[in-house]
């Protein structure tokens, strides 16, 4: 039996099937005009984990990509910081946008 440590990365590349398509933050253009939003202050626990931030704000991790793009955050490791104020659009507006653009986002 081989011991796996952080220095021994034999299991580094792993294929994982995911039911949701991958979102590209650099090419997806999301609608930001005429959307009402609330403000959320990022905590140190939110940095690098937009999926958990989406779960906290929307009850599901599925909207992390929209939340980041809505706030023009392209790099969650370097652009997201503690104390940052994020605009949080309503889940209804997000769903309406996705429905109207379903050919691009489904």
C-alpha positions as CSV (number, residue, x, y, z in Angstrom):
1,X,0.0,0.0,0.0
2,X,1.4,3.3,-1.1
3,X,1.2,6.2,1.4
4,X,-0.4,9.4,-0.3
5,X,1.0,12.6,1.1
6,X,0.9,16.2,-0.1
7,X,4.3,15.6,-1.6
8,X,3.3,12.4,-3.4
9,X,0.7,13.4,-6.0
10,X,-0.1,10.1,-7.8
11,X,-3.8,10.9,-7.4
12,X,-3.5,14.5,-8.6
13,X,-5.2,14.1,-11.9
14,X,-8.6,12.5,-11.4
15,X,-11.6,12.3,-13.7
16,X,-14.8,13.4,-12.1
17,X,-18.1,13.4,-13.9
18,X,-20.2,16.5,-13.2
19,X,-23.9,16.9,-14.3
20,X,-23.5,20.7,-14.8
21,X,-21.5,22.2,-17.7
22,X,-18.4,24.1,-16.9
23,X,-18.7,27.9,-17.1
24,X,-16.0,30.0,-18.6
25,X,-15.7,33.2,-16.6
26,X,-13.7,34.9,-19.3
27,X,-16.2,34.5,-22.2
28,X,-19.7,34.5,-20.7
29,X,-21.3,37.9,-20.8
30,X,-24.1,38.2,-18.2
31,X,-26.7,40.9,-18.0
32,X,-26.2,43.5,-15.3
33,X,-28.4,46.3,-16.5
34,X,-31.8,46.9,-14.8
35,X,-31.2,44.3,-12.1
36,X,-31.9,45.0,-8.5
37,X,-29.4,43.6,-6.1
38,X,-28.4,43.5,-2.4
39,X,-24.9,44.0,-1.0
40,X,-22.9,41.3,0.6
41,X,-19.5,41.8,2.4
42,X,-17.0,39.0,1.6
43,X,-15.5,37.2,4.6
44,X,-12.2,35.4,4.8
45,X,-14.1,32.1,4.6
46,X,-15.6,33.0,1.2
47,X,-12.2,33.6,-0.5
48,X,-11.5,31.0,-3.2
49,X,-14.9,29.3,-2.6
50,X,-17.5,30.9,-4.8
51,X,-19.5,27.7,-4.7
52,X,-20.0,28.0,-1.0
53,X,-20.7,31.7,-1.3
54,X,-23.4,30.8,-3.9
55,X,-24.8,28.2,-1.5
56,X,-24.9,30.7,1.4
57,X,-26.7,33.4,-0.7
58,X,-28.9,31.3,-3.0
59,X,-29.2,27.9,-1.3
60,X,-27.4,26.2,-4.1
61,X,-23.8,26.3,-5.5
62,X,-25.1,26.4,-9.1
63,X,-25.0,30.2,-9.4
64,X,-21.4,30.9,-8.4
65,X,-20.3,31.7,-11.9
66,X,-23.1,34.2,-12.5
67,X,-22.4,35.9,-9.1
68,X,-18.7,36.2,-10.0
69,X,-19.2,37.5,-13.5
70,X,-21.9,39.9,-12.3
71,X,-19.3,41.4,-10.0
72,X,-16.5,41.3,-12.7
73,X,-14.5,38.8,-10.7
74,X,-12.5,36.7,-13.2
75,X,-10.0,35.2,-10.8
76,X,-11.5,34.0,-7.5
77,X,-8.1,33.6,-5.9
78,X,-6.8,37.1,-6.6
79,X,-9.8,39.3,-7.3
80,X,-12.0,38.2,-4.3
81,X,-10.8,39.6,-0.9
82,X,-12.1,39.9,2.6
83,X,-14.2,43.0,3.1
84,X,-15.0,43.3,-0.6
85,X,-18.6,44.3,-1.3
86,X,-20.4,42.1,-3.8
87,X,-23.6,42.9,-5.6
88,X,-26.0,40.0,-5.2
89,X,-28.7,39.9,-7.8
90,X,-32.0,38.1,-7.0
91,X,-32.3,34.5,-8.0
92,X,-35.4,35.4,-10.0
93,X,-33.3,37.7,-12.2
94,X,-30.6,35.1,-12.6
95,X,-33.1,32.4,-13.6
96,X,-34.8,34.8,-16.1
97,X,-31.4,35.6,-17.7
98,X,-30.6,31.9,-17.9
99,X,-34.0,31.1,-19.4
100,X,-33.7,33.8,-22.0
101,X,-30.2,32.6,-22.9
102,X,-30.7,28.9,-22.5
103,X,-28.8,28.1,-25.7
104,X,-25.6,29.5,-24.2
105,X,-25.9,28.5,-20.6
106,X,-27.5,25.0,-20.5
